[in-house]
Amino acid sequence: MMGNLSDRLFHRLDSIEDVDSFYEAIDRKHLSQSLSPERPYTYWTIELYDKSNGIRGGGGLGVLAADTRRVAERQKVPFTLITPFYPSEPHQTYSNFENGAYHEKVSYAQYGFNFVDTVNIKANNQICTLDVIEKVLGSTRILCITEPNFGELYSGASGGDHRLYQEVSLGFGGYQALKLVGLKPAIMQLNEVATFFAALARLDELASNGMDFYEAVVYTRKHTLYTNHTLVQAAEAEFSYEQFEHYVFPNLKSKAVKKWLSDKFDNGRIRLSTVTIEIAELRSGVSKLHARVANYHDLAGNKVKFKAITNGIDIPTWTLPEIVDTLKEKGIIDKFDLPTEDFETNIDKLEADEIRRLKAAGRIELNRVLSHRIDQYGNHPVVDGDALVFDFKRRFVNYKRPDLPFKDPARLADILERYNIHYFLAGRVHEGDHVMGNKLRHLLEIVDRNPVLKQRVHYLPDYDEELGRALSVGSNASINTPIVGLEACGTSWMKDVINLGILISTHDGGVADCSSDSYLCVSGKDNDEEAESLYQRMEQAAYAWSNDFDLETIVKTELKNYVPVISGSRMLRDYLDYLF
């Protein structure tokens, strides 16, 4: 008998040719008692970023959800993702140093979703009818609720009525949708607190169908995983008792559940993070550092412990095919996208000329995507074969510090010119975030005033999956400089590492799963010291691309440390091991 379920599911068996025979070769008893097509792993998320399936999210949470489903499909795990389908997509423009926006109407029918039926919820003294749509993809399913006036992702204030309506629709409507398609959740993974109402709907169903209330609470808690993606509890939205009277309580049948929920209010307010902690016995953070430092407390004031399950990526989706083929041919990753037993030895077989050849192929893909993108001046940037590409491709929020490289514009200009570097900024400023909108305008005004920066720094608005992938496969180095202690995990840096780029980063989030000598680490006791460290690391990375020994040393060190971390199959394995 092999070891625990994690090992039995994903242990490398080189004689096995496909996933079906992989499953046949292991003891499936424990897993099959818990998961089946009728009792799937259910994954609840307020956003999904999977444009190929017609849903555009807002950032990393949605991208992670899409990757988790893809990995589950590839490993043939019964898995259902429940999320809203937003009929309006926001897009970003940039012109004359000002952010702009437009909204595009989208239809689920054009992306192959099938209409199932309708469900009803109660909201603000009205019966609201929601369409239930689905798409089946192998062993997985995307199940959505929607209606014409549902709005866009993160519409309105975080503690506003419309946001609460969307979250209640996902929870109560999504739970009804599961029953419509004949599914009963084996486990409910709640991604962030916006999905709390799904577990509440399950608790209410159990209690209203005759189960003793306390037994219903215990059952719900034991089958619910709360995955937290943020570090500070105070950042979560609060709602009033009056809002719950209009949007939540009318959807509850059990008086005991209403009483239980009412008791969670403090001075007429409720924070969803605290009540989500109460309904989920299983709790996970998305990196080792995050699980250790996340500052969340239960209603009794006790600090809550989180299990560390670092995020991962679906390697085939985000990696240049030529690189995937090379990693497999050299025995670095196996057919399940997990590291082989001798992956470290095999990484040493990579040579500088091969790394450059693969990145040159990625540059072709980057230029293809850039050919239909425009920068802040309305131009299509073109990067010639001899130039290097550095990038910052992350959501534009203050703690990620997109402005850190611009602390000394003359120093930055000298580095870019001396090493023939083009620097790409790609990241959306959320509508209504005037602080970051002003910061972006100030940053680009600095660029505009310096003739070198004006030629070499390109801001690409309307950041999306396509652009993110293109920069990962085509850039030589990527910059990731969050304020240490504020990044939960991040996954953009993972895509850079697997695509043989050089990572320049502060020691935060998932990067901190490994030691600070695993990559080019930016450090310092204040912004000035960190900026100086960043400039030194940029020069080190640029020089490495002209020096075989340095290039091989940096890229191989990254791969040896992070290949075991970034695999989405590893992430799913860890979740299954924790849950079952």
N, C-alpha and C positions, 0 to 999 in steps of 0.2 A: 504494500500500500504506500502511495506517495504521501507527502506531508500534509499540510493544511489545505483548505479549499483553494487558497490563492495559488499554491504550488501545483495542485492538481489541475487547475484550469489553464495555467500558462507555462507549466514546466516545458522546457525545450525537449521535443522528441523528434530527433532528426530523421527517423525512418518514416514519420507520418507525413503524408503528402498534402492533406487539406484539413480544414477545420472539422468536417464531419468525422473523419477517422480520428482526429485529435480527441473529440469528445467521446467516441466509442472506446478509446484506449484508457480512459480514466473512470474512476468510480463517480458516476453522476448522481448517486442516490441522494446525497445531501442537497445538491443544487436543484435536482428535479422536484424535490419535495417543496422547494421554496419558489422556483421560477418555472413558468410554463407559458405558452402563448396566451392562455386565458388568465394567468396570474403573472403579469409582467412586472418588471422593474419600472416604476413610473417616476418620471423626472419632470418636475414642475418649474417653469421659468417664465418670468414676465417678458423676457425677450429672447429671440432666436435670431442669429445672424447667419443666414443660409440662403443667399440670394439665388442660388441655383434652384432652390425650392420655393422661391417667391417671397421670402420673408427677409427684410433688411432690419437688422438690429441697430443698436446704438454704440456698441463697444464690446469690450472683452467678455462680459457675461454672456452675451448672445453668441459670440464666436466659440466660446468654450462649450456652450450647449450643443451647437452644431457638431463640434468635434466629438463630443461624448457620444452622440447618437451614431455618427459614422463609425466610430470604433466598435460600438455595440453591434452594429450591422455586420461589420467585417468579422467579428468573433461569434456571430450568430447567437447573441444573447437576446432573449425576449425583453423588449424595451419599448416603452411608449413615452414619448415626449409630449407634454401638454402645455400649450402656450396660446396667447392671443394671436389672431391674424389682424394686423392693423391695416385698414383700407387706405390709409394716407401715409406716404413716406416723405420725411423731410430731407431736403438736399441743401448743400451749402454752396454759395458762390463767394467770390472775393474780387472786388474791383475798386480802384481808387482808394485803397487803404481802408475799405469798409467791408465788413461781413454782410452778406446777403443770404436770403433763403427762398426756396420755393418748395411747393409740396406737390407730389405726384400721386394721383389716384391709381391704385392697383386692384386687380381682381384675382381672387384665388383660382377661378376657373382656368385662367390662362397659364397657370403653373401646375395643372394636373391634379388639383385637389378635388375630391369627390364630396358632394353634399350628402350628409347623413340624415339629418332631421333638425328639429329645433328644440331648444329647452327654454325654460322661463325662470327668471329670477325676479325678486322684488327689489325695487330701488326707488326711493323718494316718492313713495305712495303710488307707484306705477308697476305694472307687469311689463317687464322688459324681455323681449324675445330675442334669443341668440341663435345664430346658425351654428351648427356643428359640422365641421368639414374634416376630412382626413386624407392622408396619403400613406400607403403602406410601402415600405422599403425593406425588403428582405424580412429579417426577424424583428424589425423595428417599425414603428408607426409614429407619424406626426399627427397629433389630434389637436384641432384648434377650435376656439369659439370666436365669433365675430358678429358684427352687425354694422349697417351702413354708417352710423354716427359714432362708432366706437372711438374714433380719433386716432391719433398717432402715438407712438411709443413715448412715454414720459410726458404726456400732455398735461399741462397745468402744473400747479404747485404740488410738491411732494405730499403735503398734508391736506390737499384740496379734495373737494367732492368728486370731481371727475376721475382723479387718480384712484380714489377709494372705490368708485364704481367699476373701474377696470379690474382692480384687484379682486373685488367680490365676484365679478363676472368670471374671472379665471378660476377662482376657488370653487364656488358653488356651481357655476355653469360647467366648468371643466369636469367636476366630479360626476355630474349628471351625464356628461358626454361619455365618460368611461362606461357607465352602465348601459348607455344606448348601444355601444358597440360590443357589449357582452364581456367587459373586462373587469376584473377585481384586482386591485393593486396588491402585489406581494410586499412591496416596500414603497414608501413615498419619500422621495428626495426633494426637499424644499430648497430651492436656490434663492437665497435671500428672503427677507421677511415679507416681500410683496406676495409671496405664495402661501402665506400662513392660512388663508381661508380654505385651501384645499384640505388640510388636516382638520380644520374646524368642521367642514362639511362631513368628513368621515366620522368624526366623533359624534356629531349630531345624528347621523344615520344609525349608528350603533345604539346610541342611547334611546332614540325614539322608536327603535324596533324591538325594544324589550330587554336589551342587555342592561345589567346593573350599571349605574353611572360610573362608579369607581372602576369597575372592570373595563368599561368602555374607555376610560382615560388611560388605564394601564395598557390596554391593547393598542390604542392609537399611539401612545408614546413609544412602545417597543417596536413599532413598524414605521416610525417616522424619523428621517435623518434631516437635520437642519444644517445646510452648508452655508457658512458665512463667508462673504467675499470682501468685507470691509473691516477696518480695524477699530473704529471708534463708535461705541454705542450711541453716543449723543448725536451722531449724524443722521440717525434714523428718524423717519417722519413720525409725528404724533397725530392722533385723531381725537376728537371730542366724543363724549357720550352721546351728544345730540346727533352727530354724524352716524354713529353706530345704530341709533334708533331709526334712522332713515334708510340705511343701506345694509346693515348686517343683521340685526335682530329679526326683521321680518322674514329672513330666510331660514331661521332656526325653528325646528319643531319641538325640540326638547326643552322643557322649562328648566331642567337641571343644568343643561348646557348654557342657557341664557344666564342663569344665576352664577355659574362658574365663571363665565366671561365677564359679567358685570362686576364681580369681585376683583377683577384685575385692574380696574381703573383707579387712578390716584388723582384726587382732586379734579375729577371729571375728565381726565385725559388718559390715554393709553398709548404706549409705545409698542409697536409691533414686535420689536426685537425681544423684549422681555416676555411677551406672551408666546412667541414662537419657541423660546427656550423652554417654556413650561409644557408645551405640547409635544416636544421632540426629545426623547431620551438619548438619541444618537446625535452627536454634533461634530462637525468637522470644519477645520480651517484649511486653507488652500496652499499652505507652504509650512515648513517646519517653524520658521520664524513667526509667521502669522498665528499658528496654533499656540505658540508659547506666549505671545505678548498681547493677543486680542483682549481688549478690556471690556468684557461683557459680564453682567451680573444678573442673577435671578431676582425674583420679587422679594426674597428674604435678604438680599444684599450680598449673597455669596458669589464669589467669582466663578464663572463657568469654565470648565475645562473642555478643550476641543481636541479631537483627534487630528493629527497632521496627515493630510492626504494632498500632496502637492499636485497642482493642475498639470495636465499634459496636453499634447497636441496630436492631431491625426497626421502622422508624418507624411503619408502619400499626398494629402491635400495641399500641404504647405511647402513641400520640398520639390526642387527641380527633379524631373524624372531621371535624368542622367545621374544625379547625385544619389537618388534612392537605389538605382541599379548598381552603382559603384559600391555603396555601403553594404549591399547584400552580396555582391560578387566577392568582396573582400572578407566576408564573414564578420562584419561589424554589427549588423542587425539581422535578425532572422525573418522568416515569413510572417511572423506575428508582430513585426516592428519592435521587438524586444532585443536588447543586447545579447549577443551570443556569449557563451561561457568564456571564450578567449578574445573578446572584443578589444581589450586593451592591447594585446599583442598584435592584433590585426590592424588596429589604427596606426600602428607604427609603420605599416607598409605604405601608407599614403606618402606621396612625394610632392614637393612644391610645384613642379611642372603640372602635375595632375590637378592639384587644387586650383591653379591659375586657369587651366583649360576648362574646368567645370564652372568656375566663376565667369569666364568669358561667355560660355553658353547662357548663363544666367543673365549676363548683360544684354544679350540679344533679346531675351524675353522682357527685360526692363524697358529697353528702348521701344519695343513694340507697344507696350502699354503707355509709355510716355507720349507716343505719337498721337494719341487721342486725349491727352490731358493738357491742361494749361497751367502756367504758374501765375504769380501775382501780377505779372505784366501782360497776361493774355498770350504768352508764347508757349510753344511746344518745346520743352527742353530736350536737347540731344546730347548724349554723352559719348564722346569719341573713344576709340579703343584704348588709348594710352592713359586716359584720365581715371582717377579713383573716384568712387562714390561713397560718401558717408551720409548717414541719415539719422533723423529723429522722427519716428513714426509712432506716435502715441496720442491718446486722447489729450486734448489741451486743457489740463487743469493745473492749478498752481503748484501742487506738491510734486508733479513730474518735472517741473523746471525746464520748459523748452527754451527759456531765455539764458540759461547758465553759460552756454558757449559764447554768448554775445556780451559777456561782462566786460571784455576788453576787445572791442571791434578791430582795432589795429592788429592785435596779436592773432586773432582768428583769421583776418585777411592774409596775413603773412604766411600762416600755415597752409591755407587753401591754395595760395598762389605758388608757394615754394614746392609743394608736393603735387600740384595739378589735381586738386580735389574739387568736385562739385558736392555741395551740401544740400540735401533735400529735407525739408520740413513738411510733414504730412500728419495732420490731426485735426479733428473737428472741434470747433468751439460750440458748445451747446447753446441753442437759442436761449436768450435771456441771461446768459453769463456775461454781463457787461465788464466785469473785472478782467476776465481773460480775453475778451474782445479788445479791450483797450491795451492790454499787454501785447497781444499779437500785432496791433497797429503800431505800437511804439517800436517793437522789434523790427518790423519791416521798414519802418522809417529809418532806423539805424542802417539797415541794409542799403536802402535807397541812397543814403548820403555817402556811402563808400563805394568808389568805382569798382574795386575788386569784388566786394561782397555782392554788389548789384549784378555782376556777371556770373557769380558762382553759387549764390544761395537762392534756392527755388522753393517757394511755398506752394504746395499743391492742395487746393481746397477739395472738399467733398470726399474725404478719405473713406475708403471702403475696402472690402476683402481683396478685390483685384489689385488695387494699388499696394496694399500691405504685402501681399505675396510677391508682387513684382520687385519691390524694394528688398525683400528678404533674399530672393534668389540672385539679385543683381548688384547689391551693395557690397563693398569691401569691408566696411566697418559700420557698426550701429551704436548709437549713443542712448543710454538708458540711465538717467540721473535723478531718480526720485529722492526726496528728502528721506534719509534713512529712518525707518520706523513707520512709514506711512503707506508703503506699497504692500498689499496683501500677497500677491504672487506675480502677476504679469505673465503673458505668454508670448508677446512679440519677440522678446530676446531669445526664446527657445527656437523660433523659426530662423533667426539669424545664425545661431550656433549650428543647427542641423544642415544649413545651407553653406557651411564652411566660411562664414564671415567672422570677423573679429569683433568680439563684444567688449565695449567700453562701458562700465557700469559702476554705480555705487553698490554697496553690499547690502541689498535690501530685497524683500520679497522672495520669490523662488530662487533668485540668483544666490541668496544666502544659504540655500540647501547645501552648498559646497563651500570650501574655503575660499578666502579672498585672493589666493594665488592661482585660482582656476581660470582666470580671465584677466583683462586689464582693468584693475580696480581703481576707481576714483575715490579719494579720501581727503580728509581735512577737518579741522575743528570749526571752520566757518565757511561762508560762501566764497570768500577770497581765496582761501587755501584750496577749496574744492575746485574752483575755476582753474587755478594754476595746475592742479593735478590733472584736470581734464585736458588742458592744452598739452601737457607732457605725454599723456596717453594717446592723444590724437597723433602726435608726431611719431610716437613709438609704433602705432598701428600703420601709419603711412610708410614708414621706413621698412617695416616688415615685408610689405608687398614687393620690395625690390631686393630682398635678402632671403635666400632659400632657408637658411638655418632658423632665422627668427620666425618666418612664416610657418614653417612646419612645427616649430616648438609651440607657438601660440595656438594654432588650430588643433593640433593633436591634444594639447592639454585640455582645451575646452571640451573636445569630444570625449576624452576619457572620463572626465568628471560629470558631464551632463547628459550623455546618451542614456544612462539609466534613469535619469530624472524626467526627461522631456517626453518620453513615450506615452501616448494616450492609452495604449494597451496596459502599461504599468499602472496608470491611474485607475482604469476600470478594474484591474486585478485587485488593487488596494481597496477599492470600494466594496467589491464582492466579498473580499476577505473580512472586512469590518462588519458588513451587514449580515452575512450568512455563516 
